[in-house]
C-alpha cells in the first residue's frame, strides 16, 4: 500500500514537472519534438539523479514506461491547450512549485527506504526536487531558479526535513509526506506572489 502511494506521488510529480517543462517550451517557442524532450527532461532528471545516487538501477524513469507516458501526456496536453491559456512566467512557476513539492517528499522517502541516514535523505529529497527544474532552465537558456534568491532549494529541503521528522518519530509516512509537500508548495507560492527570498549577494560598491 505504502509503495503504491509512493509511486503514485512520484508519477504525479513527474506529470506536474513535465507540465512545467512543456510550458517553458511553449514560452521559448519550441517545436513539438523539442517540447516533448523538455517535458521528459524536466519531469525525470531529478528522479534519475536520485535513483543513480542511491543505487536504484536502472532508474524508474527508464525501467517503468509510465514515467515516459505521463511525461509525453503532459507535453501533448500543453502543446495543444496551453498556448491558448497563458505563456507568462507565473503559471510555469506554479507548475514547477507543485512538482518541486511532490518530488522533494518522494525523493526523501525513497532515500530513507534505501537506508540512507536522515540528513542525507533530506538532501536527496532536495536534489530530486531541484534536478528537473535546473535542467529545464538550462535547456531554455535561463538562469536556474535554484540559483536565484527566491525560495526554491530551501523549500524542497524543508519538505524533506518534515518527512525525516515523521520517519524518526515513527509516524505514518504518507501523512508527513502530505504535510511536507504542502509546506514546500506554500513557501514557493509565497516566494512567487509575496517576493519571499533569501538575502541577496551584494558587492562592496552596492553596499556603499
C-alpha positions as CSV (number, residue, x, y, z in Angstrom):
1,X,0.0,0.0,0.0
2,X,2.7,2.5,1.0
3,X,4.8,1.5,-2.1
4,X,1.8,2.1,-4.4
5,X,1.2,5.5,-2.7
6,X,4.8,6.5,-3.2
7,X,4.8,5.5,-6.9
8,X,1.5,7.4,-7.4
9,X,3.0,10.6,-5.9
10,X,6.2,10.1,-7.9
11,X,4.2,9.8,-11.1
12,X,2.1,12.8,-10.2
13,X,5.3,14.8,-9.5
14,X,6.7,13.7,-12.9
15,X,3.5,14.8,-14.7
16,X,3.4,18.2,-13.0
17,X,7.1,18.9,-13.6
18,X,6.7,17.7,-17.2
19,X,3.9,20.3,-17.5
20,X,6.3,23.0,-16.3
21,X,8.9,21.8,-18.8
22,X,6.4,21.8,-21.6
23,X,5.1,25.2,-20.6
24,X,8.7,26.6,-20.6
25,X,9.0,25.1,-24.1
26,X,5.9,27.0,-25.3
27,X,7.3,30.2,-23.8
28,X,10.6,29.6,-25.7
29,X,8.6,28.7,-28.9
30,X,10.0,25.2,-29.3
31,X,8.5,22.8,-31.8
32,X,6.6,19.6,-30.8
33,X,9.7,17.4,-30.6
34,X,11.7,20.0,-28.6
35,X,8.7,20.5,-26.3
36,X,8.5,16.7,-25.6
37,X,12.2,16.5,-24.9
38,X,11.9,19.4,-22.4
39,X,8.9,17.8,-20.8
40,X,10.7,14.5,-20.3
41,X,13.9,16.2,-19.1
42,X,12.0,18.3,-16.5
43,X,9.8,15.5,-15.3
44,X,12.6,12.9,-14.9
45,X,16.0,14.4,-14.4
46,X,15.6,14.7,-10.6
47,X,14.3,11.2,-10.2
48,X,17.0,9.7,-12.4
49,X,19.8,11.5,-10.4
50,X,18.3,10.3,-7.1
51,X,18.0,6.7,-8.3
52,X,21.5,6.6,-9.6
53,X,22.9,8.0,-6.3
54,X,21.0,5.6,-4.0
55,X,21.8,2.6,-6.3
56,X,18.3,2.0,-7.6
57,X,19.3,1.0,-11.1
58,X,18.1,1.1,-13.7
59,X,16.3,4.3,-12.7
60,X,12.5,4.1,-12.5
61,X,12.2,6.7,-15.3
62,X,13.9,4.3,-17.7
63,X,12.7,0.9,-16.5
64,X,9.0,1.9,-16.0
65,X,7.1,3.0,-19.1
66,X,4.6,5.0,-17.0
67,X,7.2,7.8,-16.4
68,X,7.7,8.3,-20.1
69,X,3.9,8.0,-20.6
70,X,3.0,10.7,-18.2
71,X,5.8,13.0,-19.5
72,X,4.5,12.7,-23.1
73,X,0.9,13.1,-22.0
74,X,1.9,16.4,-20.2
75,X,3.8,17.5,-23.2
76,X,0.9,16.8,-25.6
77,X,-1.7,18.4,-23.3
78,X,0.5,21.5,-23.1
79,X,1.2,21.7,-26.8
80,X,-2.5,21.6,-27.8
81,X,-4.1,23.6,-24.9
82,X,-1.5,25.7,-23.1
83,X,-0.8,28.3,-25.9
84,X,-4.4,29.4,-25.7
85,X,-4.3,30.0,-21.9
86,X,-1.1,31.9,-21.0
87,X,2.6,31.9,-21.7
88,X,3.6,34.2,-18.9
89,X,6.2,33.1,-16.3
90,X,3.9,32.8,-13.3
91,X,1.9,29.6,-14.4
92,X,5.2,27.9,-15.2
93,X,6.4,28.7,-11.7
94,X,3.2,27.3,-10.1
95,X,3.6,24.0,-12.0
96,X,7.2,24.0,-11.0
97,X,6.3,24.5,-7.4
98,X,3.9,21.7,-7.3
99,X,6.4,19.3,-8.9
100,X,9.1,20.5,-6.5
101,X,6.9,19.7,-3.5
102,X,6.0,16.2,-4.7
103,X,9.5,15.3,-5.7
104,X,11.0,16.6,-2.5
105,X,8.9,14.3,-0.4
106,X,9.0,11.2,-2.6
107,X,12.8,11.6,-3.0
108,X,13.3,11.8,0.7
109,X,11.1,8.8,1.4
110,X,12.8,6.7,-1.3
111,X,16.2,7.6,0.2
112,X,15.0,6.6,3.7
113,X,13.7,3.3,2.3
114,X,17.1,2.7,0.7
115,X,18.8,3.0,4.1
116,X,20.3,6.5,3.9
117,X,20.7,8.4,7.2
118,X,18.1,11.1,7.8
119,X,20.4,14.1,7.0
120,X,21.4,12.7,3.6
121,X,17.8,11.5,2.9
122,X,16.6,15.1,3.3
123,X,19.4,16.3,1.0
124,X,18.5,13.6,-1.5
125,X,14.9,14.8,-1.5
126,X,16.1,18.3,-2.2
127,X,18.2,17.1,-5.1
128,X,15.2,15.1,-6.5
129,X,13.1,18.3,-6.4
130,X,15.6,20.7,-8.0
131,X,17.1,18.4,-10.6
132,X,14.3,18.6,-13.2
133,X,13.9,22.4,-12.9
134,X,17.6,23.0,-13.2
135,X,17.9,21.0,-16.4
136,X,14.7,22.6,-17.8
137,X,16.0,26.1,-17.2
138,X,19.5,25.3,-18.7
139,X,17.9,23.8,-21.8
140,X,15.9,27.0,-22.4
141,X,18.9,29.2,-21.7
142,X,17.7,30.7,-18.4
143,X,19.5,31.0,-15.1
144,X,18.2,28.1,-13.0
145,X,15.6,29.1,-10.4
146,X,17.5,27.3,-7.7
147,X,20.5,29.8,-8.2
148,X,18.3,32.8,-7.7
149,X,17.3,34.4,-4.4
150,X,13.7,33.2,-4.2
151,X,12.9,30.2,-2.0
152,X,13.4,27.0,-4.1
153,X,16.0,24.6,-2.8
154,X,15.2,25.8,0.8
155,X,11.5,24.9,0.2
156,X,12.5,21.4,-1.0
157,X,14.8,20.9,1.9
158,X,12.1,22.0,4.3
159,X,9.8,19.3,2.8
160,X,12.5,16.7,3.2
161,X,13.0,17.6,6.8
162,X,9.3,17.2,7.6
163,X,9.4,13.7,6.1
164,X,12.5,12.8,8.0
165,X,11.0,14.0,11.3
166,X,7.9,11.8,10.7
167,X,10.3,8.9,10.0
168,X,12.2,9.4,13.2
169,X,9.0,9.7,15.2
170,X,7.7,6.5,13.6
171,X,4.5,8.2,12.3
172,X,2.7,7.1,9.1
173,X,4.9,8.3,6.2
174,X,2.1,9.4,3.9
175,X,0.8,11.9,6.5
176,X,4.1,13.6,6.8
177,X,4.7,13.5,3.1
178,X,1.5,15.4,2.5
179,X,2.4,18.0,5.2
180,X,5.9,18.4,3.7
181,X,4.6,18.8,0.2
182,X,2.1,21.4,1.3
183,X,4.8,23.3,3.2
184,X,7.1,23.3,0.2
185,X,4.3,24.5,-2.2
186,X,3.3,27.2,0.3
187,X,6.8,28.5,0.5
188,X,7.1,28.6,-3.3
189,X,3.7,30.4,-3.6
190,X,4.9,33.0,-1.0
191,X,8.1,33.4,-3.0
192,X,6.2,33.9,-6.2
193,X,3.4,36.2,-5.0
194,X,4.9,37.9,-2.0
195,X,8.5,38.0,-3.1
196,X,9.9,36.0,-0.2
197,X,13.6,35.3,-0.8
198,X,16.9,34.7,0.8
199,X,19.4,37.5,1.3
200,X,21.0,38.7,-1.9
201,X,24.7,38.7,-2.5
202,X,26.0,42.3,-3.0
203,X,29.3,43.8,-3.9
204,X,31.2,46.4,-1.8
205,X,30.2,49.1,-4.2
206,X,26.5,48.2,-3.8
207,X,26.8,48.3,0.0
208,X,28.4,51.8,-0.2
